[in-house]
Each structure stands twice: as C-alpha cells, then as structure tokens.
Amino acid sequence: MSGLYAFLASLGFAVLFNVPKNRLFYAGLAGGIGGSVYGFALYCGSSETIALLYASISLSMVSEIMARLLRCPSTMFLISALIPFVPGGGAYYTVLSIIEKNNELALHYGLSVIAQAGAIVLGCVLVTGAFAMIRSFEIHRHKA
C-alpha cells in the first residue's frame, strides 16, 4: 500500500513542479517503486534508515533508466519521487523537543533525521555517480 501512496504523492509533486503531462505517470511510477521497496524493506525487518536507503537507490535507478529511455533529465523524475520520503515529521519533533527543553528526545529525533536524510542522499549519489561513470566510459570508448 505504501507504493500506491508514494505514487500518488510523487504524482502530486510532479504536477506542482510542472513536469510535462506526457511524463507525469513516469514521475509517479518512480515514487511508487521507491515506496514499494521502502514498504517491503520495513516488512522484512529493516530499520527505517536502511529502508530509506533501499528506496532511494531503487527510485534513483528507475529515474536514471527512464531518463535514458524518454530522453529527458533524470531530475524530472527524481525530485518528484524523493520528496515524499523526506523525514519532515522527525524534523518537526526535533524542533518541538528543543522548544520543550527535552534535550534527550531532541537528540534522539535529530540524529534519526540526520541518518535518514543521509541515507536518502547516499542512495542518490551512489546511483547517479555510477550512471555518470558508465556514461563517461562509453564516451571515452567511442572516441578511441
């Protein structure tokens, strides 16, 4: 079910970011795949941070592949698909705990948010870097 919700949320953000109409479904699809991977990882017993890493890797991969097939920038799909996974609730509870002067809880939430955001970034960087290296090798191979 998390895949369906992520699909709808990603589709909504794609509309908000003026993704062309003929690419809206694909932007939602990237988010839906990421949401399905996230839900499956949680179901299998992974922590939320690891599940976000898996989801980020999968939706980054799907975004890069769709960008090559549809001949458009991968960020068109990636940004719309990633936003539903941003740990906004944890950031809210971190600030709330700081305001309430509950330093122990603020530290707990804050470290969790940093770890989750780091997992999302790491997944994107790994996949985007791998695709950039592959592209670079292909370009150099054709020049030789």
C-alpha positions as CSV (number, residue, x, y, z in Angstrom):
1,M,0.0,0.0,0.0
2,S,2.9,2.4,0.6
3,G,3.8,2.1,-3.1
4,L,0.3,3.4,-4.1
5,Y,0.6,6.3,-1.6
6,A,4.1,7.2,-2.8
7,F,2.9,7.0,-6.4
8,L,0.1,9.5,-5.7
9,A,2.3,11.8,-3.7
10,S,5.0,11.8,-6.3
11,L,2.4,12.4,-9.0
12,G,1.1,15.4,-7.0
13,F,4.6,16.9,-6.6
14,A,5.3,16.3,-10.3
15,V,2.1,18.4,-11.1
16,L,3.3,21.0,-8.7
17,F,6.7,21.2,-10.4
18,N,5.2,21.4,-13.9
19,V,6.5,18.2,-15.2
20,P,5.2,17.8,-18.8
21,K,1.9,16.0,-19.0
22,N,3.3,13.1,-21.0
23,R,5.9,12.4,-18.2
24,L,3.6,12.7,-15.2
25,F,2.9,9.0,-15.0
26,Y,6.6,8.2,-15.1
27,A,7.4,10.6,-12.2
28,G,4.7,8.9,-10.2
29,L,6.0,5.5,-11.2
30,A,9.4,6.3,-9.8
31,G,7.9,7.3,-6.5
32,G,5.7,4.2,-6.5
33,I,8.6,1.9,-7.0
34,G,10.5,3.6,-4.2
35,G,7.5,3.4,-1.9
36,S,7.1,-0.3,-2.6
37,V,10.8,-1.0,-1.9
38,Y,10.5,1.0,1.3
39,G,7.4,-0.8,2.4
40,F,8.9,-4.2,1.6
41,A,12.2,-3.4,3.4
42,L,10.2,-2.4,6.5
43,Y,8.1,-5.6,6.2
44,C,11.3,-7.6,6.1
45,G,12.5,-6.1,9.3
46,S,14.9,-3.3,8.1
47,S,15.2,-0.1,10.1
48,E,13.6,3.0,8.7
49,T,17.0,4.4,7.7
50,I,18.0,1.3,5.8
51,A,14.6,1.1,4.2
52,L,15.0,4.7,3.0
53,L,18.5,3.8,1.6
54,Y,17.0,1.0,-0.4
55,A,14.1,3.1,-1.6
56,S,16.4,5.9,-2.6
57,I,18.6,3.6,-4.6
58,S,15.7,2.0,-6.3
59,L,13.9,5.2,-7.3
60,S,17.2,6.8,-8.4
61,M,17.9,3.8,-10.6
62,V,14.4,3.9,-12.1
63,S,14.7,7.7,-12.6
64,E,18.0,7.3,-14.4
65,I,16.7,4.5,-16.6
66,M,13.5,6.4,-17.5
67,A,15.6,9.5,-18.3
68,R,17.6,7.5,-20.8
69,L,14.6,5.8,-22.4
70,L,12.5,9.0,-22.6
71,R,15.4,11.3,-23.4
72,C,14.9,13.9,-20.6
73,P,16.7,14.9,-17.4
74,S,16.6,12.4,-14.6
75,T,15.9,15.1,-12.0
76,M,12.4,15.5,-13.6
77,F,11.5,12.1,-12.0
78,L,14.0,12.1,-9.1
79,I,12.9,15.2,-7.3
80,S,9.2,14.5,-7.5
81,A,9.8,10.9,-6.3
82,L,12.1,11.8,-3.4
83,I,10.1,14.5,-1.7
84,P,7.6,12.1,-0.1
85,F,10.4,10.3,1.6
86,V,11.9,13.4,3.3
87,P,11.8,12.9,7.1
88,G,9.7,16.1,7.8
89,G,7.9,14.6,10.8
90,G,11.1,13.8,12.6
91,A,12.4,17.3,12.0
92,Y,9.2,18.7,13.4
93,Y,9.5,16.6,16.6
94,T,13.2,17.6,16.9
95,V,12.3,21.3,17.0
96,L,9.3,20.6,19.2
97,S,11.6,18.8,21.7
98,I,14.1,21.6,21.6
99,I,11.3,24.1,22.4
100,E,10.1,22.0,25.2
101,K,13.7,21.8,26.5
102,N,13.7,18.0,26.3
103,N,17.3,17.7,25.1
104,E,17.5,13.9,25.2
105,L,14.4,13.5,23.0
106,A,15.6,16.3,20.7
107,L,19.0,14.5,20.3
108,H,17.2,11.2,19.5
109,Y,15.0,12.7,16.9
110,G,17.7,14.9,15.5
111,L,20.2,12.1,15.0
112,S,17.4,9.9,13.4
113,V,16.6,12.7,10.9
114,I,20.2,13.2,10.0
115,A,20.7,9.5,9.5
116,Q,17.6,9.2,7.3
117,A,18.4,12.3,5.2
118,G,22.0,10.9,4.8
119,A,20.6,7.6,3.6
120,I,18.5,9.3,1.0
121,V,21.4,11.4,-0.2
122,L,23.8,8.4,-0.2
123,G,21.4,6.3,-2.3
124,C,21.0,9.1,-4.9
125,V,24.7,9.8,-5.0
126,L,25.7,6.2,-5.5
127,V,23.3,5.6,-8.4
128,T,23.9,9.0,-10.1
129,G,27.6,8.6,-9.8
130,A,27.5,5.0,-11.2
131,F,25.5,6.2,-14.2
132,A,27.8,9.1,-14.7
133,M,30.8,6.8,-14.7
134,I,29.2,4.4,-17.1
135,R,28.4,7.3,-19.4
136,S,32.0,8.6,-19.2
137,F,33.4,5.2,-20.1
138,E,31.1,4.9,-23.1
139,I,32.1,8.3,-24.3
140,H,35.8,7.6,-24.0
141,R,35.4,4.2,-25.6
142,H,33.7,5.7,-28.7
143,K,36.5,8.3,-29.0
144,A,39.2,5.7,-29.2
